Amino acid sequence: AAGCLEREVVASEANVVCWKAFGSSARECVESGVSGDDFCRNLSCSVDGESSCRRTSTRAPNGTTCGLKSVCVEGRCVAEKWGRWTNFTPCSVTCGRGVQQRSRQCKSVRCTAAQSRQYEYRLCNIASCPRELP
């Protein structure tokens, strides 16, 4: 959108799980030797300052990459069957920091209604809001 000064990908659904488990510095990570169904059953997260990943008790969100052209679906690693990402929505605010969202749809017959769509979010900074005079 015109006027955005800065854009960055903020969160995959997997990063949101990591944030909830370990705080805002946590990010999804791939732990050596953990892949496929094992990765999908318990999402791994890295936390700033730590050399190894931490495992969560939460399965990886549907659509999380678990191998070459494979994604997690209900705790299992399956061949990827996702459509293309939509364009990002307009910024949620006209000034100040806002959020944009995009999605893609599952094309697999294994998809249930709960896992039929995957979302990604990013921040957008539109011009600073005008200050109100006293």
JOSULWO-V847642 format. One record per backbone hydrogen bond with DSSP energy under -0.5 kcal/mol. CO is the residue of the C=O (numbers start at 1). NH is the residue of the N-H. E is the energy in kcal/mol with one decimal. If there is no record, write none. Layout:
# JOSULWO-V847642
co: {CO,CO}
nh: {NH,NH}
e: {E,E}
This chain:
# JOSULWO-V847642
co: {1,6,8,11,12,13,14,15,16,17,18,19,23,27,29,31,33,35,35,36,37,38,40,43,44,45,46,47,54,58,61,64,66,67,69,70,70,71,72,73,76,76,78,81,96,98,99,100,101,102,103,104,105,108,112,113,116,118,119,120,121,121,122,123,124,124,125,125,126,127}
nh: {4,125,123,121,16,17,18,19,20,21,22,23,26,46,31,34,35,38,39,40,41,42,60,56,29,54,27,50,45,43,64,72,36,70,80,66,67,78,63,76,73,78,71,107,126,124,92,122,89,120,86,118,83,111,115,116,106,104,13,102,10,11,100,8,98,126,5,6,96,96}
e: {-1.5,-1.4,-1.4,-1.7,-1.8,-1.7,-2.1,-2.8,-2.3,-1.9,-3.2,-2.3,-1.8,-3.5,-0.6,-2.3,-0.6,-1.0,-0.9,-2.0,-2.1,-1.3,-2.1,-2.9,-2.1,-3.5,-2.2,-2.2,-3.1,-2.6,-2.1,-2.4,-1.2,-2.0,-3.1,-1.8,-0.9,-3.0,-2.9,-1.3,-3.0,-0.7,-2.8,-4.6,-1.8,-1.9,-1.2,-2.0,-2.5,-2.1,-2.9,-2.5,-2.9,-1.3,-0.8,-1.0,-2.7,-1.8,-0.6,-2.2,-1.8,-1.5,-2.8,-1.0,-3.2,-0.7,-2.9,-0.5,-0.7,-1.5}
